[in-house]
């Protein structure tokens, strides 16, 4: 009985691994094949397999204006609604913002062309100074591997869309309130922790893990910060209606994502990380999207690492 030849998924088709490795020496090929080679050379076989199902297009945007947020929000929500992409995420970082689109099966070439068209339009309208193509290297090892990462991407997509809505509303003045991003963040993260069934004292472990990742030393605690986290009725009563609606949209969209993640990964014998570790890494990316500075992050951790369970 012969051995089974290893295969990889490349540009929507199954290719023998040996053939793919040989082709990495050849610069020719269509866009999807070239992108797959770059992904492999940058992150190895695990990165290629993780990126094989959703095919990612990444663009770095420099010199971003406030008006980029509503423009990006509209584009992302339309691509999701049309089924052109399955997932989306953005982060703030060099050269200013990185946006990543995961094409639906068979749509990678079309999505890549559409992203190029969008970037050109944003440059013409003065929303970005420059758009730089890049290769996305998935963080699958942080979240437990490809099986877990597909659920993490769904969480990142919801998180990214909600933050784009928040930043868009603030840049246009359409929220009708001045709810700080850190308040919105705490209530969004509470919904994520609840969905992952991180309860009681367990949330303190998550915050301690976040501090290990981000660094910093403990400082004075804040009762108000802790109150926003625990859901103090008086504080929640201060939230304006537009912010309440935004948070409810987040809760409704994130709940089924987290339920599937628990059932299909964390509750199986294939799990390599637990929900608290995954939540900690999500917090770091979530705060990046929220544009929370290091000082504000430190104050949140000061308030929550040592608080009593609740």
Protein Blocks (a to p, Z undefined) as FASTA:
>chain_A
ZZddddddeehiacdfklmmmmmmpmgdcfklmmmmmmmmmnojmlmmmmmmpccddddd
ehiafklmmmmmmmmmmmmmnomambdcdddddfkbacdddddehilmmmmmmmmmmmmm
mmmnopafbdcddddddfklmnopjklmmmmmmmmmmmmmmmmmmmmmmmnopnopacdf
klmmmmmmmmmmmmnopghjllmmmmmmmmmmngpadddddfklmmmmnopaklmmmpcf
klmmmmmmmmmmmmmmmmmmmmmmmmpckbfbdfklmmmmmmmmmmmmnopafklmmmmm
mmmmmmccZZ
